[in-house]
Amino acid sequence: MQIKDRIIFIIISCLALGTLIFSIEGTENFPFLVLALTFFCLSLISYYLFYTVLNTGWFYNVWALNGVLIGTAFFYEEENVFFVLSLLMMLWLAVFAVDFFIRQRD
C-alpha cells in the first residue's frame, strides 16, 4: 500500500467517523467519551495503516495520550457510560500489549 492510498483511506475513515459521531443523537451529552473514542479509533486506523513506517516513540506517545483521554472520560463522565469506557480501556491495553510483544520479537 502506497502513502497516497493510506492518506485517502484515512480521509475516508475520518469522514465516516465524523458522520457517525454527528449523526447519532445524544453524543453532545458525553463529550469526553466521544473525544476518547474518536481519538482511539483514529489512532488505531493510523497505527494499522502506518505500522511499517512508525517508530516506537510515536506509538507510545499516542498511546499515552489515548490513556489520558480515557482517564479523563472516566473522571468526567457519568456512571452509565463506564461499561463502554471499560471496554475501551481493555482494548487500549490489549493493543498496547500486542504491539509491545511484536516489537520485542523483531
N, C-alpha and C positions, 0 to 999 in steps of 0.2 A: 504494500500500500504506500503510495507516494504522499508527500507532505500536502499537496493540493487536495487529494482525496480526503485526507484526515481533517483538513480545515473545513471542507464542505460538509463533512459528516458532523463536525462539532457545531457548525451553524445550524444545520437541520435539527440536531438534538436540542440546541438551545431554544429554537423556535417551538419545537414540540413541547419541551418542558415549560416554557413560558405560557403557551396556550393552555396546558393543563392547569397551571397554577392560577391563571387569571380567569379561567372559565369555571372552575369549581367554586361553588358558593360556600362562603364561610371561612375562606382562608385568611380574611382580614382579622379574624378573631385569634389567630395563632401565628403572629408574625415571626417569632423566633423559631418555631417549628418549621415554618416554610423556609426561612433562611437556612437553617441547618440542613434540611432535606434537599433543598436546591443545590447548595454548595457541595453536599455529599455526592449527589448524582452527577454534577458537572465534573468534579474531580475524579470520580470513578470512570466516567467516559473518557476523560483526558488520559488517565492512567492506562486504560486499556488500549487506546489508540497510539500513545506515545511511549509505551513501555521500553522499547528498544533504544529510544533516544534519551530518556530521562536518566538523571543520575540519582544517587541515593539521597543527597541533600534535598533536592526538590521534593521527593516523595515524603520524607519525614517532616519537612516544614509544612506542606499542605495537609498532611495527616494530623499534625499538631493543631493547626487551625481548625480542622474538622472537629477535633476533640473539644476545643474551646467553644465552638459554636454549639455542639451538642450539650456540653455542660451548661452553657448559658440558657439554652432552651429548657433544660431540666430545672434550672433555678427560677426562671420567669414564667413558665407556662403552668397551667392548672393541672390538677391530678388526672383529669380524664384523657390526657394525651401521653401519659407516662408509658403506656404499653408500646405505642409507636416509637417513642424515644428509646425505650429499652431494646427494641428490635434493631433500631438504627445503631445503637451503641454496640450490640453484638456483631452486626455486620462490619462496623468500623474496626473492631478488634480482630475479627476473622481475616479481613483483607490485610490488616497490618501484620498478622502472624504469617499468613501465606507469603507475603512479599519478603518478610524477614527470612523465612526458611529458603525461599527461592534464591535470594541474593547470597545467602550463606553457602548454598550448594554451588553456585557459579564461581 
